[in-house]
Amino acid sequence: MNWALDEKNYKIHPQKFALYSAFASIIMMFVALTSAYIVRQSAGNWLEFPLPNLFYSSTVVILLSSITLHASFINFKKRNTSMYRTFLVATYVLGLAFLVLQYLGWQAMTDMGVNFTLNPSGDFIYVISGIHAAHILGGIGAMTVALVHAFSLPHVPSPGRILRFELTAHYWHFVGLVWLYLLIFFIIQQ
């Protein structure tokens, strides 16, 4: 019996389906967290404070990183090795910069007197943005593998490598959109 995957029988590649299924559960988790935020906010004892500007800066950085990753993917398929690698490195650096800006945003909250465990309003920001940062770390891990491939393997856009790159890009764009949702949610709730 041949157990090999015959991709022609599927309308969507099984690995993409698995990734999109993971997206659904991640979306449900963040919707649950933001719903809990709203419910707890209505209960009172809620500290009002402005979001640190660093969260806005990190939003620009994560959106730029999506653009550079898309540019890397286009250049990968066009076999433009130098631009593919350059944009991939830029995406990686921007991803790390996002994490640094998030950390600095948390420190700015602490400097404003909004410490973790002080008030539920700040706690929700720390927890929700921290869980999002953990998802960004997952994307950084996938991009680390992509960087190793970019600099150690011959630049051959085979179907398997294109699929891996697409999966990485879809995940990265997704976590960027999740952050955009979270930021807009926090702004509306202020």
Backbone bond lengths (Angstrom), bond angles and torsions (degrees), N, CA, C in turn:
res aa  C-N    CA-C-N  psi(-1)  N-CA   C-N-CA  omega(-1)  CA-C   N-CA-C  phi
1 M - - - 1.453 - - 1.530 108.54 -
2 N 1.312 116.83 131.51 1.456 122.02 -178.30 1.533 109.19 -92.84
3 W 1.337 115.53 115.37 1.462 121.56 -178.74 1.526 112.18 -97.14
4 A 1.315 117.65 8.13 1.462 120.76 -178.84 1.532 109.96 -65.35
5 L 1.309 115.78 146.60 1.457 121.97 -178.81 1.522 109.21 -76.46
6 D 1.305 116.52 119.24 1.452 121.42 174.97 1.526 107.36 -98.08
7 E 1.325 116.06 97.06 1.458 121.26 -173.60 1.518 112.66 -65.04
8 K 1.328 118.91 -20.01 1.455 121.29 -177.69 1.525 111.59 -69.66
9 N 1.318 118.13 -19.07 1.458 121.48 -179.63 1.523 112.86 -82.36
10 Y 1.313 118.69 -5.35 1.454 122.20 -175.92 1.520 110.57 -112.91
11 K 1.345 116.58 140.13 1.456 120.17 174.79 1.521 110.51 -77.69
12 I 1.331 115.47 -27.54 1.460 121.70 176.11 1.533 106.76 -131.24
13 H 1.304 115.35 138.30 1.463 119.26 -179.77 1.529 109.01 -60.18
14 P 1.325 118.04 138.39 1.476 120.34 -178.36 1.534 113.63 -56.94
15 Q 1.324 117.79 -34.30 1.468 118.82 178.89 1.530 111.14 -69.47
16 K 1.332 116.83 -36.05 1.462 119.23 175.37 1.526 110.10 -67.02
17 F 1.323 116.39 -40.28 1.458 119.93 177.99 1.533 110.35 -60.53
18 A 1.318 116.58 -42.68 1.466 120.52 178.66 1.531 110.56 -62.80
19 L 1.325 116.69 -41.97 1.464 120.28 179.04 1.522 110.47 -64.13
20 Y 1.323 116.97 -44.94 1.461 120.41 -179.49 1.528 111.16 -65.72
21 S 1.329 116.72 -33.24 1.468 120.20 175.13 1.526 110.07 -65.48
22 A 1.323 116.40 -39.68 1.468 120.14 176.10 1.529 109.95 -63.59
23 F 1.330 116.87 -38.74 1.471 120.02 176.81 1.523 110.23 -57.60
24 A 1.326 116.20 -42.27 1.466 119.76 -178.53 1.523 110.70 -60.77
25 S 1.320 116.89 -42.54 1.468 118.59 -179.69 1.530 111.22 -71.34
26 I 1.304 117.86 -34.30 1.467 120.71 176.91 1.533 109.77 -66.03
27 I 1.332 115.69 -42.09 1.468 119.61 177.72 1.528 110.04 -60.27
28 M 1.328 116.21 -45.72 1.470 119.28 179.90 1.524 111.07 -60.48
29 M 1.331 117.00 -38.47 1.452 119.94 -179.92 1.535 110.80 -64.14
30 F 1.337 117.01 -46.68 1.459 119.06 -178.43 1.531 111.98 -71.11
31 V 1.321 117.53 -32.20 1.467 119.59 174.33 1.524 109.16 -65.15
32 A 1.324 117.30 -41.64 1.474 120.27 178.15 1.531 110.53 -62.74
33 L 1.321 117.18 -42.93 1.467 120.24 -179.98 1.524 111.70 -64.82
34 T 1.340 116.47 -43.27 1.461 118.53 -179.58 1.530 110.78 -71.55
35 S 1.319 117.54 -31.17 1.475 119.98 174.41 1.522 110.18 -66.03
36 A 1.323 116.71 -42.44 1.470 120.55 177.40 1.529 110.16 -61.75
37 Y 1.320 116.65 -37.18 1.467 121.83 176.74 1.529 109.73 -57.36
38 I 1.344 116.01 -48.88 1.465 120.89 -177.90 1.532 110.86 -63.76
39 V 1.327 116.44 -44.57 1.461 120.53 -179.67 1.525 110.25 -62.42
40 R 1.321 116.99 -46.07 1.481 120.34 -178.53 1.519 110.92 -67.64
41 Q 1.326 117.19 -36.13 1.461 120.75 179.32 1.538 110.55 -61.48
42 S 1.315 116.92 -38.23 1.470 120.23 -178.38 1.532 112.38 -72.85
43 A 1.325 117.45 -13.87 1.468 121.04 -179.24 1.528 112.54 -79.53
44 G 1.314 117.60 -9.94 1.462 120.68 178.93 1.525 112.12 93.85
45 N 1.358 115.86 -174.68 1.465 121.82 -176.07 1.523 110.17 53.12
46 W 1.314 115.60 51.08 1.456 121.76 -173.75 1.519 109.18 -118.21
47 L 1.307 116.99 120.54 1.467 122.35 -179.67 1.524 109.51 -83.44
48 E 1.315 116.61 123.48 1.470 121.12 176.55 1.532 108.60 -91.08
49 F 1.321 116.20 132.35 1.463 121.01 177.19 1.526 108.28 -156.04
50 P 1.326 116.51 151.28 1.468 119.12 178.91 1.533 110.14 -77.63
51 L 1.322 115.28 145.93 1.464 119.18 173.98 1.521 109.04 -67.08
52 P 1.315 117.85 140.44 1.467 119.27 175.67 1.536 110.78 -62.30
53 N 1.312 115.92 144.10 1.466 121.11 179.92 1.532 112.17 -59.63
54 L 1.318 116.53 -22.93 1.467 119.59 179.64 1.525 111.87 -61.39
55 F 1.332 117.93 -28.27 1.461 120.09 176.53 1.532 110.87 -67.53
56 Y 1.328 117.11 -33.43 1.464 120.23 176.42 1.526 110.23 -70.92
57 S 1.332 115.70 -40.25 1.475 119.65 177.40 1.525 110.87 -62.52
58 S 1.326 116.33 -40.80 1.463 119.05 -179.17 1.527 110.93 -65.95
59 T 1.325 116.79 -29.15 1.464 120.78 177.47 1.523 110.30 -65.47
60 V 1.319 116.70 -44.31 1.463 120.40 177.31 1.527 109.57 -60.65
61 V 1.321 116.41 -41.99 1.469 121.20 -178.71 1.528 111.17 -63.62
62 I 1.329 117.98 -44.57 1.464 119.78 -177.67 1.530 110.32 -69.16
63 L 1.328 117.80 -34.66 1.466 119.95 177.30 1.527 110.82 -69.10
64 L 1.323 117.11 -40.19 1.477 120.34 175.29 1.526 111.02 -61.59
65 S 1.331 116.61 -38.10 1.458 119.47 -179.03 1.530 111.49 -66.01
66 S 1.318 117.46 -31.39 1.466 119.67 175.03 1.521 110.86 -66.53
67 I 1.330 115.56 -39.06 1.468 120.06 178.59 1.531 110.31 -65.28
68 T 1.334 116.82 -44.58 1.468 118.85 -178.94 1.528 111.37 -68.04
69 L 1.321 117.70 -34.72 1.468 119.47 178.15 1.520 110.37 -67.85
70 H 1.319 116.95 -39.40 1.467 119.89 176.76 1.531 110.43 -63.18
71 A 1.326 116.01 -42.13 1.473 119.86 177.46 1.525 110.71 -62.40
72 S 1.316 117.18 -39.18 1.460 121.14 177.43 1.523 110.61 -62.22
73 F 1.323 116.53 -44.41 1.465 121.15 -179.45 1.532 111.09 -62.84
74 I 1.318 116.73 -43.74 1.474 120.30 178.25 1.520 109.97 -60.66
75 N 1.332 116.75 -45.84 1.465 120.15 -179.84 1.522 112.12 -68.88
76 F 1.335 117.22 -29.64 1.463 120.27 174.84 1.527 109.89 -62.38
77 K 1.318 116.58 -47.79 1.460 120.17 -178.75 1.530 111.83 -68.18
78 K 1.338 117.42 -30.34 1.471 121.65 179.04 1.527 112.62 -82.09
79 R 1.343 116.07 -2.61 1.467 122.82 -178.69 1.529 113.11 65.85
80 N 1.311 116.79 27.74 1.457 121.69 175.26 1.533 107.07 -91.53
81 T 1.321 115.70 85.65 1.456 122.27 -169.82 1.523 113.27 -58.66
82 S 1.321 117.27 -46.72 1.469 118.87 -174.68 1.528 111.56 -64.94
83 M 1.327 117.49 -42.08 1.463 119.67 -179.98 1.532 111.04 -72.35
84 Y 1.311 116.61 -36.68 1.470 120.81 176.39 1.523 110.00 -57.96
85 R 1.322 116.11 -48.40 1.463 120.02 -179.48 1.527 111.78 -68.33
86 T 1.323 116.62 -41.62 1.463 120.79 -178.35 1.523 111.13 -60.88
87 F 1.323 116.10 -48.41 1.469 119.53 -179.64 1.531 111.53 -67.79
88 L 1.330 117.09 -32.14 1.463 119.67 178.21 1.532 110.72 -67.78
89 V 1.318 116.19 -42.92 1.470 120.45 176.52 1.528 109.94 -62.97
90 A 1.333 116.30 -42.28 1.471 119.80 178.91 1.531 110.69 -60.59
91 T 1.322 116.78 -40.81 1.467 120.58 178.76 1.516 110.66 -62.96
92 Y 1.307 116.09 -43.47 1.460 121.23 179.65 1.530 110.95 -61.16
93 V 1.322 116.06 -46.17 1.468 121.02 179.44 1.530 110.58 -63.61
94 L 1.336 116.55 -42.02 1.465 119.98 178.15 1.537 111.18 -64.89
95 G 1.330 117.02 -36.84 1.464 120.31 176.29 1.519 111.46 -62.04
96 L 1.326 115.94 -43.67 1.470 119.72 176.86 1.530 110.88 -65.48
97 A 1.338 115.69 -38.65 1.470 119.77 178.45 1.528 110.65 -63.19
98 F 1.328 117.01 -37.19 1.464 120.23 176.49 1.524 110.19 -58.52
99 L 1.331 116.38 -47.39 1.464 120.16 -179.72 1.526 111.70 -61.91
100 V 1.324 116.76 -41.74 1.467 120.84 178.64 1.532 109.75 -62.74
101 L 1.336 116.52 -43.84 1.466 119.68 179.59 1.527 111.57 -65.06
102 Q 1.322 117.76 -35.47 1.460 120.32 176.09 1.529 110.04 -63.47
103 Y 1.319 115.82 -45.97 1.466 119.96 178.73 1.531 110.44 -60.36
104 L 1.328 116.52 -44.41 1.461 119.97 178.71 1.530 110.92 -65.34
105 G 1.335 117.13 -32.57 1.460 121.03 175.06 1.516 111.11 -64.19
106 W 1.330 116.17 -41.36 1.468 119.49 176.75 1.529 110.83 -64.00
107 Q 1.330 115.47 -40.34 1.469 118.67 177.68 1.526 111.28 -64.79
108 A 1.337 116.55 -36.98 1.465 120.33 177.80 1.531 110.04 -64.35
109 M 1.337 116.40 -36.78 1.466 119.11 176.26 1.528 110.41 -63.69
110 T 1.317 116.00 -42.39 1.460 120.27 177.99 1.531 110.17 -62.23
111 D 1.332 116.51 -41.74 1.464 120.90 178.66 1.532 111.96 -63.35
112 M 1.350 116.77 -29.13 1.470 120.87 177.23 1.527 111.30 -78.55
113 G 1.332 116.40 -4.67 1.454 119.92 -178.20 1.520 113.49 93.70
114 V 1.341 117.00 9.18 1.463 121.58 178.66 1.528 107.23 -99.88
115 N 1.311 115.34 82.14 1.459 121.11 -179.76 1.525 110.06 -84.60
116 F 1.318 115.39 157.29 1.457 120.34 174.84 1.522 108.43 -65.12
117 T 1.285 117.12 135.66 1.475 127.03 -177.28 1.530 113.15 75.59
118 L 1.325 118.65 8.54 1.471 120.18 177.22 1.527 110.42 -80.16
119 N 1.335 115.68 -46.44 1.453 120.81 -176.51 1.525 107.72 -150.22
120 P 1.315 118.58 144.73 1.470 120.53 -178.17 1.539 113.61 -56.43
121 S 1.334 117.50 -31.49 1.468 119.10 -178.66 1.525 110.94 -61.29
122 G 1.311 116.63 -46.92 1.468 120.08 178.04 1.516 111.83 -70.45
123 D 1.317 115.67 -37.90 1.469 119.55 -179.73 1.520 111.18 -59.21
124 F 1.330 116.49 -42.52 1.460 119.60 178.87 1.529 110.86 -61.30
125 I 1.319 117.22 -41.85 1.469 120.16 179.57 1.529 109.80 -62.45
126 Y 1.320 116.93 -47.43 1.463 120.48 178.94 1.531 111.40 -59.34
127 V 1.315 116.73 -48.08 1.465 120.26 -175.19 1.529 111.23 -68.52
128 I 1.327 116.91 -48.31 1.468 119.57 -177.45 1.520 110.87 -64.61
129 S 1.330 117.42 -46.61 1.470 118.74 179.98 1.532 110.94 -70.21
130 G 1.333 117.07 -29.75 1.469 120.00 176.60 1.521 112.28 -67.80
131 I 1.337 116.62 -41.58 1.463 119.62 176.76 1.523 109.96 -64.92
132 H 1.324 116.11 -38.71 1.469 118.58 176.51 1.533 110.51 -63.65
133 A 1.323 116.79 -41.00 1.470 119.97 178.20 1.526 111.11 -60.98
134 A 1.331 117.31 -35.29 1.463 120.21 176.37 1.524 110.92 -63.26
135 H 1.327 116.56 -36.98 1.469 119.75 176.58 1.532 110.98 -68.92
136 I 1.320 116.06 -34.62 1.468 119.64 175.22 1.527 109.83 -63.77
137 L 1.329 116.73 -40.44 1.473 119.68 176.81 1.522 111.45 -59.23
138 G 1.331 116.92 -37.29 1.463 120.12 174.73 1.520 111.49 -60.84
139 G 1.322 116.27 -41.76 1.468 120.36 176.49 1.511 112.35 -66.24
140 I 1.329 117.17 -36.94 1.463 121.16 176.56 1.536 109.33 -62.62
141 G 1.336 116.36 -40.43 1.462 120.01 177.07 1.523 111.57 -60.80
142 A 1.330 116.94 -45.06 1.470 120.39 178.34 1.523 110.59 -64.10
143 M 1.331 116.82 -37.78 1.463 118.92 178.85 1.524 112.50 -71.69
144 T 1.319 116.44 -28.17 1.467 119.32 174.75 1.524 109.57 -61.92
145 V 1.328 115.94 -44.21 1.471 120.02 176.86 1.531 109.65 -62.65
146 A 1.340 117.32 -42.55 1.467 120.85 178.73 1.526 110.92 -61.31
147 L 1.335 117.26 -39.13 1.470 120.20 178.18 1.524 111.44 -66.30
148 V 1.311 116.37 -42.30 1.473 119.68 177.54 1.524 109.41 -59.30
149 H 1.332 116.74 -44.51 1.469 119.99 178.07 1.525 111.03 -63.78
150 A 1.335 116.79 -40.94 1.466 120.87 -177.50 1.519 112.40 -61.20
151 F 1.330 116.37 -35.48 1.458 119.08 -174.73 1.525 114.24 -104.30
152 S 1.341 117.43 -7.48 1.469 118.18 -178.85 1.526 113.22 -115.19
153 L 1.309 117.78 -22.68 1.468 120.37 -179.36 1.527 109.97 -101.97
154 P 1.323 116.56 151.89 1.467 117.90 173.48 1.531 109.44 -61.14
155 H 1.308 115.99 145.80 1.468 120.36 -178.19 1.529 109.03 -77.86
156 V 1.318 115.04 89.77 1.461 122.42 178.56 1.528 107.73 -127.44
157 P 1.333 117.45 106.87 1.467 119.31 -179.53 1.536 112.09 -74.42
158 S 1.302 116.20 70.32 1.463 121.74 178.14 1.529 109.24 -73.73
159 P 1.317 117.69 160.87 1.471 119.27 178.93 1.536 113.14 -55.56
160 G 1.320 117.78 -39.17 1.465 120.85 179.59 1.518 112.34 -65.15
161 R 1.328 116.75 -42.56 1.470 119.40 179.39 1.517 111.59 -71.48
162 I 1.327 116.97 -35.30 1.468 119.79 176.57 1.526 109.42 -63.39
163 L 1.330 116.55 -43.04 1.468 120.35 178.54 1.527 110.90 -61.20
164 R 1.331 117.79 -46.12 1.479 120.49 179.46 1.524 110.56 -60.23
165 F 1.329 115.64 -42.42 1.462 119.71 179.81 1.525 110.02 -65.37
166 E 1.329 117.68 -42.80 1.462 120.83 178.09 1.529 111.43 -60.31
167 L 1.329 117.00 -42.98 1.459 120.82 179.64 1.528 110.46 -61.64
168 T 1.323 115.63 -44.22 1.471 119.92 178.19 1.520 110.43 -62.62
169 A 1.328 116.65 -45.05 1.465 120.94 -178.60 1.531 111.01 -65.21
170 H 1.315 117.24 -43.66 1.466 119.50 179.93 1.521 110.55 -61.61
171 Y 1.331 116.24 -42.59 1.462 119.30 178.90 1.534 110.05 -62.53
172 W 1.328 116.44 -45.53 1.466 120.26 -177.24 1.526 111.21 -63.57
173 H 1.322 116.89 -44.47 1.463 119.76 178.12 1.536 109.94 -62.90
174 F 1.308 116.28 -38.56 1.460 120.93 179.87 1.527 111.27 -61.89
175 V 1.338 117.97 -48.87 1.467 118.57 -179.05 1.527 111.11 -66.66
176 G 1.324 117.37 -28.45 1.460 120.18 173.85 1.521 111.55 -65.37
177 L 1.332 115.99 -43.30 1.466 120.23 177.94 1.529 111.39 -66.59
178 V 1.324 116.70 -36.92 1.462 119.59 177.14 1.522 109.69 -61.71
179 W 1.337 117.19 -43.37 1.467 118.87 178.52 1.521 110.84 -62.30
180 L 1.320 117.41 -40.94 1.460 120.90 179.08 1.535 109.85 -60.62
181 Y 1.328 116.88 -43.92 1.464 121.16 175.59 1.530 110.83 -58.18
182 L 1.328 116.53 -47.06 1.468 120.41 -177.57 1.523 111.28 -63.23
183 L 1.325 116.75 -43.43 1.464 119.68 -179.57 1.525 110.27 -63.21
184 I 1.325 117.09 -46.39 1.464 120.41 178.85 1.535 109.68 -60.96
185 F 1.317 116.47 -41.50 1.475 120.53 177.64 1.526 110.40 -59.17
186 F 1.340 117.05 -48.15 1.475 119.92 -179.41 1.517 111.42 -62.20
187 I 1.332 117.02 -39.00 1.466 120.39 179.84 1.528 110.13 -64.91
188 I 1.326 116.89 -46.17 1.463 120.74 -179.21 1.525 111.18 -62.44
189 Q 1.316 116.82 -36.72 1.470 120.80 -176.16 1.527 113.41 -77.64
190 Q 1.316 117.66 -9.85 1.477 118.93 -178.21 1.521 111.13 -74.93
